[in-house]
């Protein structure tokens, strides 16, 4: 079939070229491997265009003899053949064309996600312009991408951004106390083990959080050209404050230019940071806008596709009407393949609201680390429910954010959060182990973000510097951590940059800490409410490579340093093994596990608490105090100076 | 003749590879494609459309001549091509030029070693 097509295309070349090379081209097609035939067909198309356009010099004189045929009114045919086609051939052509169109439109109207994805028109032109969205789908089918983009959504004004990809739940980036970014319970991706201190339970709902900095969307690729297809309804990106804000965000994000990102954060959204945007940009390569699902003056919901992979994400943006607009809520989260538009536009009704409230309270009573606090949360939320505070909320994100805020007002526990997922969350048994597919996805994500390791440097004065933004599961990321620690093997002093580290797996904390001690050392304990048991964490008996005992250690912290990263800092501070430099950390010491509480909702319930073997307490709510208090931005320079002054180990 | 050849430089990658593949002996079209693939360690895949487009030009310029079919070939449709002395000349000139580029490149890259700020 393909061969027939190929031969047919070859025959349409200019006569002189055809006479000389047609047989040879066909011979090559016959000799080439079957898997290359697609490429050969593409090649012949290009060749056809080339020979008929820019190679006139080679065919003009030969064409002359057949030219008169053009006078009969079939110029296209006359060039190729000297005789006119039969009438019946023309009729057959019409019928064939009709069938081809019918098949194409049939396929279009039965595709699942309805969006158009066309690269290339800058957003500026689009904001306010019409964007066509095919009612009947087209292009690419969503497939799972490699990205960790499970970015959450989130938050209220004042809340903070969370870093994408930080494993810990509910990591909040700046102002503590407020509710924070949402997380993504993505069925099938990255759940298990993403939380702080690796709770062993990996329920489907386990989520991972990240934050607005990760939000992304790109209008760059809106398609205007498709407007030609009349059968498609249109979606409009309103030219209001929300549209403008998103346009600005997209421009800054896709520019890859730090200065532009900073300008955006200052102007529209103080909760995002240029650092966060930058690292998320590097991870995703930017986003292409696929479709605007909901477009209002102050609210947008849109579908984007990551440039680095096929991962798609749903974004939502709410702004306050001001000049310039102020971002109230901005989030993005990855969606699993096959998600339909009806899932994405899911509205919360009264029955769902009451079901979710009941289910979250039940989960809290059953496993929240402090039962009496769980009771208090129940009382507070029931009172609000009675007063009808939730009645008007029909947006999933807003409802999850509101519940999170109300639970946190009582518990002040930043690990506790309710999350909304636009995609349906599969109902799996609570104790289900992560499937091989989950594991493969986790591995792929870790590989994609290099296990959170961002920088490794040898600084002047033989100081080793490592920056990593999560404590990933050593099962997957052990080799990366071992390689990083060995790179630092000959340094006189080590700087751990945890300023953007949102935590992770206590096993990784133990692995990295082991390099800093010669003797077995007791690092931390985790007490679990469920069976009133305490699990001790110690350095490991063996790690590959050179240990760094005796070398000066500095840890850089910020108020975004959270969860497992705080444990690492707190452990070493109490063991007097490190000097902490920077800001007081976020303050979350309760490992969390995720539970599915509805088709679209999960709750992350802190079920245990850290207990330091030396201080007998932890940093929950207070954060870890640095030894040297300086703004996070100055922490590295300060550490370098201290390391130089102190010179060499004692 | 020399000065006349240099006006064809630099050669496009396709032209360069085709001439280079024929420098080793006469080949048919498919042979050229495979030889180019081998020479470039699989990096440069020449499609038949591009190949014959270039052969058409090269024959016109008399850098390559067409030998016609060969008896005993396993596919009688194949025609063989040969590098002419003029083609060999232009190829040699191009290689000389590339040597200069490589030399210059090595010098520049060595002096521009990255420094850490």
Interface residues (C-beta under 8 A of the other chain):
Chain A: X17 X20 X21 X23 X24 X25 X26 X27 X28 X29 X30 X31 X32 X39 X40 X42 X43 X44 X46 X47 X48 X50 X51 X55 X58 X457
Chain B: X28 X29 X30 X33 X45 X47 X48 X49 X50 X52 X53 X55 X56 X60 X75 X77 X78 X79 X116
